[in-house]
Amino acid sequence: MRLRLVPQETNIDFFKHARLTFGASVVAMVLSLGIWFAMGLNFGIDFLGGTTIRTESSQPVDVGDYRAALEALNLGDVSITEVFDPTFGPEQNVAMIRIQAQEGEESVSPETVAAVQEALRGVYPAMTFPSVESVGPKVSGELIQTAMIAVLASLGAILVYIWLRFEWQFSVGAVAALVHDIVLTIGLFSLLQIRFDLATIAALLTIVGYSINDTVVIFDRLRENLIKFKSRDLREVMNLSANETLSRTLMTSGTTLLALLALLVLGGDVIRGFVFAIFWGVIVGTYSSIFVAKNIVLMIGVKRDWSKPDAKSGTQFSNIDA
């Protein structure tokens, strides 16, 4: 007996409360934008500028001890990451410590760097510091601009792909659902003041890829059913398509969330923001694939003449590649 999250055949009317679900999405986006503009984002060192200190010792890296040693310095945002490399020997334990630029300074001052090194030597006196690198506000500003371009370029590429793969109505619905996912994720990060850095941008792009994959699966089944059931109402065909792919959607999302939950609990502080963004993105991405993308396609409408009879045999052929 195979495990099923939902029955093999379902007949759920996903448009029964369309005004409520779509309206809730619009309200959530407006609130997210309002929170974003009112509270701002808790930018990490990547976007604010700061200094990266590389440490090396023969003792194993203990992130907790390192963080406890630096707490008394009140440095603000401090990120501590252990560096793994197969070329390192057993006595070569490396960590990267990133410290945000202090108020009124472009980067961390030499005095602050010296204080950090002294504090870390309290953990292990023989610790060495092979390199100290600073990121100024100019580079940070360029990173913000590049990150925005990356997200917008991915949305534009997806818009064109869905347009060519299906129809323009599908591309509008798909991209609108992706914008919904991104805005809600950024709004939650702003509300909770979770650190927003380049890892979060990578998470947003991951959310875009995951969500569009889910949406395309539903759209592909919808296109097949639109060709198969020409006389049925568009809303009825959309419901049929969503029900036929529901088991796949929930199984994929459920197993992904289980893996992400393990990383969220056991992964540690270094990747927690990245994993949390994807965890939330999978939830809202699954929701938007079912309740946002389809609603927009239904409101716009879509043509139904996707196949034409062959002149000789009268057989129906689709004019769109599978």
Residue, then its C-alpha position, 0 to 999 in steps of 0.5 A: m500500500r503506497l503512502r498518499l497525502v491526498p486521495q488518488e482522485t480529488n474534486i476540490d473547487f479551488f475557486k470556491h473562495a477565490r475572492l478570499t484567497f486572492g484578496a488575502s494575497v493582495v492584502a499580504m503583498v500590500l502589508s509586506l511592502g508597507i512593512w518593508f518601507a517602514m521598517g527597512l531590512n536588517f542588511g548584513i555585512d555584504f550590503l553594509g560594508g565591514t571587515t572579514i578576518r581569517t583565523e587559523s589554529s590547530q584547535p577545532v573551531d568552536v563557533g560558540d566560544y568565538r562568539a562568546a569571546l566577541e560579545a563583550l566588544n559590542l560589534g553589532d552584526v558578527s558572522i562566524t563561519e568555519v571553512f572546510d577544504p579537503t586540502f587542509g591538514p588535520e592541524q589546520n582549522v580555519a574560520m572566517i569572521r565578518i564584522q559590520a562597519q561601525e557607525g560613522e566609519e567605512s570599515v572596521s578600524p585597526e583598533t577594533v581589529a586588534a581588539v578582536q584578535e586579542a579577544l580570540r587569542g583568549v580562546y586559543p593563544a596560538m591562533t593566527f590571522p592570515s588575512v584581514e579584508s575590508v568591504g567599503p560602502k561603495v562595493s556594498g552598494e554595487l552588491i545591492q544593485t547586482a542582487m536586484i538585477a539578478v532577481l529582476a533578470s530571473l523574473g524577466a527570463i521566466l516571463v519570456y520562457i513561459w510566454l514561448r512555452f505556453e501563452w502570454q496569459f500563462s507568463v503573466g500569471a506565473v510571474a505575478a505568483l513569483v513576485h507574490d512569493i518574493v514580496l512576502t518573503i522580503g516582508l517577513f524578513s523585514l518584520l522579523q528583522i532577520r539578517f538580509d545578505l547575499a545568502t538571502i538573495a541566493a535563497l530568493l532565486t532558489i524560491v523563484g526556481y522552485s515556485i516556477n517549477d511547481t507552477v509549470v507542472i500545473f500549467d502543463r497539465l492545464r494546457e493538455n486538458l484545454i486541448k482535450f476538453k474544448s467544450r468545458d468551462l475554463r474554470e472547470v478545466m483549471n480545477l481538474s488540472a489542479n486536482e490531477t497534480l495536487s498529489r504531486t504538488l503536496m508530496t514534493s513540497g512536503t518532502t522538501l519542507l521536511a529536509l529544510l526543517a532538519l536544516l533549520v533546527l540542526g544547521g546552526d546560525v550560519i545557514r539559518g537565515f538562508v534555510f528559513a527563507i527557502f522554508w517560507g518560500v516553499i510554503v508561499g510558492t505552493y500556495s501561489s501556484i494553486f491560488v494566485a497564478k491560476n486566478i490571474v490566468l482565469m481573469i485574463g482568459v486564454k484561447r481554446d483553439w490550440s489544435k486544428p484538424d488535419a485536412k485529410s484525416g480530420t485528426q486533431f494535432s496540437n500546434i504547441d510542442a509538448 
